[in-house]
């Protein structure tokens, strides 16, 4: 990831850097496969919060999912900010529009 002095935890790049600083050694030792399992567990906790949690619980579970995704990206050397920019920076990957004009029944 390129250095950017304006990064903070509220940007994808800043989140990745924060997670790397906080947990990088532990994450590298755990590896991608075990990290993916933790991410999957967090999706389960997010599903529970969506179904019956408070707004605060939902918010925190969303933050956990994002943090574990950032962890996995760090382990595999993916710059999430650059990836999102490439995939969605010019509009919908399916139709190219913004807003999207793809058939709502299909995944763009």
ABEGO torsion letter per residue (X at the ends): XBBBAABBAABAAAAAAAAAAAAAAAAAAAEAAAAAAAAAAAAAAAAAAAAABBAAAAAAAAAAAAAAAAAAAAAAGBBAAAAAAAAAAAEBAAAGBOBBABBAABBX
